Amino acid sequence: MNTQSNEIHQNQAQRYNWAEGFKKSLPVAMGYLPAGIAFGVLAQVAGIPVWATIMLSIVLYAGAAQYACLPMLSAGLPIGSIATNIAAINLRHVFYGMPLLQYLPTQKLAKTYCLFALTDETFSVMTSLPNESRQALILPISLFNQSWWVLASAIGVLIGSALSDLVPHLDFALVCLFAILAYEQFQSIKRYFPIGIAVIALAIASLFTSHWLLLVAITICMLMILARGFWTPQSVNGDTNDQ
């Protein structure tokens, strides 16, 4: 019985391609290292303890939300207010898991972690991979990507504000990284609809608000995706009936 159980665990472990996952995480590391270091530097300047900065990168692990969290922590805002703002910023992550549900690990702990660690960059890398290799790489890529971020945050908080004076605007590296990954994903998938609704949603949202721009834009995108999903079956059924 023990031998059979060990064989099952070995077979499950063999499904993950750790070497390839490390290679696929390297482009993300090129953006995470400077952006994570910048976060650590800003946290040190804001007076956040070293342990708290590292814990934010482990427990929260969301670049934009972590940057937004620093002034709120420094101002001493209530936990409820901070949590609400972070939830609004990270609302987009809810939709990231849907295209990858069938590729998640079968083990509950691994599956939970992969859903937790599904950042913008990890999602972009995963959706640019062939379908047959996604299940073997989702856990290694997720783990390596977060490791780069935690390492960079620790380096940044230890270096302190000196690096911020030498290399300003380090946090912009995260934006550049996401733009590059989005371009590579488009080159792989060649779909114009996501780009179109993103541009339209951003333009509409900017007319109504500046403080809740991301939340409003995401809501508009969601409504447009639902409308497209509703309209497409209707169109297909209509064409079938005409024939």
Solvent accessible surface area in square Angstrom, and as a share of the most:
residue,aa,sasa,rsa
1,M,196,0.87
2,N,121,0.62
3,T,94,0.54
4,Q,110,0.49
5,S,44,0.29
6,N,82,0.42
7,E,92,0.41
8,I,87,0.44
9,H,114,0.51
10,Q,107,0.48
11,N,89,0.46
12,Q,43,0.19
13,A,57,0.45
14,Q,137,0.61
15,R,83,0.30
16,Y,21,0.08
17,N,69,0.36
18,W,102,0.36
19,A,71,0.55
20,E,53,0.24
21,G,0,0.00
22,F,81,0.34
23,K,123,0.52
24,K,69,0.29
25,S,0,0.00
26,L,67,0.33
27,P,68,0.43
28,V,0,0.00
29,A,1,0.00
30,M,129,0.58
31,G,6,0.05
32,Y,6,0.02
33,L,45,0.22
34,P,34,0.21
35,A,0,0.00
36,G,0,0.00
37,I,27,0.14
38,A,6,0.05
39,F,0,0.00
40,G,0,0.00
41,V,2,0.01
42,L,71,0.35
43,A,0,0.00
44,Q,77,0.34
45,V,92,0.53
46,A,38,0.30
47,G,60,0.57
48,I,22,0.11
49,P,65,0.41
50,V,68,0.39
51,W,178,0.62
52,A,19,0.15
53,T,0,0.00
54,I,46,0.23
55,M,88,0.39
56,L,32,0.16
57,S,0,0.00
58,I,75,0.38
59,V,95,0.54
60,L,38,0.19
61,Y,6,0.02
62,A,6,0.05
63,G,17,0.17
64,A,49,0.38
65,A,0,0.00
66,Q,0,0.00
67,Y,41,0.16
68,A,33,0.25
69,C,4,0.02
70,L,8,0.04
71,P,84,0.53
72,M,21,0.09
73,L,61,0.30
74,S,66,0.43
75,A,75,0.58
76,G,61,0.59
77,L,73,0.36
78,P,92,0.58
79,I,135,0.68
80,G,49,0.47
81,S,43,0.28
82,I,11,0.06
83,A,53,0.41
84,T,84,0.49
85,N,47,0.24
86,I,23,0.12
87,A,62,0.48
88,A,17,0.13
89,I,36,0.18
90,N,31,0.16
91,L,63,0.31
92,R,43,0.16
93,H,41,0.18
94,V,93,0.53
95,F,66,0.28
96,Y,30,0.11
97,G,8,0.08
98,M,118,0.53
99,P,66,0.41
100,L,0,0.00
101,L,107,0.53
102,Q,137,0.61
103,Y,27,0.10
104,L,10,0.05
105,P,0,0.00
106,T,85,0.49
107,Q,55,0.24
108,K,171,0.73
109,L,152,0.76
110,A,15,0.12
111,K,80,0.34
112,T,86,0.50
113,Y,46,0.18
114,C,0,0.00
115,L,82,0.41
116,F,83,0.34
117,A,0,0.00
118,L,3,0.02
119,T,8,0.05
120,D,20,0.11
121,E,10,0.04
122,T,0,0.00
123,F,33,0.14
124,S,5,0.03
125,V,12,0.07
126,M,0,0.00
127,T,11,0.07
128,S,38,0.25
129,L,15,0.07
130,P,77,0.49
131,N,88,0.45
132,E,149,0.67
133,S,32,0.21
134,R,29,0.11
135,Q,59,0.26
136,A,28,0.22
137,L,5,0.03
138,I,0,0.00
139,L,24,0.12
140,P,0,0.00
141,I,0,0.00
142,S,0,0.00
143,L,78,0.39
144,F,50,0.21
145,N,0,0.00
146,Q,15,0.07
147,S,56,0.36
148,W,45,0.16
149,W,3,0.01
150,V,32,0.18
151,L,88,0.44
152,A,0,0.00
153,S,0,0.00
154,A,21,0.16
155,I,61,0.31
156,G,0,0.00
157,V,6,0.04
158,L,133,0.66
159,I,80,0.41
160,G,7,0.07
161,S,52,0.34
162,A,62,0.48
163,L,37,0.18
164,S,42,0.27
165,D,122,0.63
166,L,139,0.69
167,V,69,0.40
168,P,83,0.52
169,H,152,0.68
170,L,31,0.16
171,D,59,0.31
172,F,120,0.50
173,A,25,0.19
174,L,27,0.13
175,V,87,0.50
176,C,57,0.34
177,L,11,0.05
178,F,84,0.35
179,A,59,0.46
180,I,98,0.50
181,L,7,0.04
182,A,41,0.31
183,Y,134,0.51
184,E,89,0.40
185,Q,35,0.16
186,F,43,0.18
187,Q,84,0.37
188,S,66,0.43
189,I,62,0.32
190,K,113,0.48
191,R,160,0.59
192,Y,160,0.61
193,F,70,0.29
194,P,68,0.43
195,I,85,0.43
196,G,31,0.30
197,I,13,0.07
198,A,49,0.38
199,V,93,0.53
200,I,83,0.42
201,A,0,0.00
202,L,93,0.46
203,A,54,0.42
204,I,66,0.34
205,A,0,0.00
206,S,63,0.41
207,L,144,0.72
208,F,158,0.66
209,T,31,0.18
210,S,91,0.59
211,H,170,0.76
212,W,122,0.43
213,L,57,0.28
214,L,82,0.41
215,L,52,0.26
216,V,45,0.26
217,A,12,0.09
218,I,21,0.10
219,T,51,0.30
220,I,28,0.14
221,C,27,0.16
222,M,68,0.30
223,L,103,0.51
224,M,54,0.24
225,I,92,0.47
226,L,114,0.57
227,A,60,0.47
228,R,126,0.46
229,G,43,0.41
230,F,139,0.58
231,W,175,0.61
232,T,65,0.38
233,P,66,0.42
234,Q,91,0.40
235,S,41,0.27
236,V,86,0.49
237,N,84,0.43
238,G,30,0.29
239,D,86,0.45
240,T,85,0.49
241,N,123,0.63
242,D,124,0.64
243,Q,186,0.83
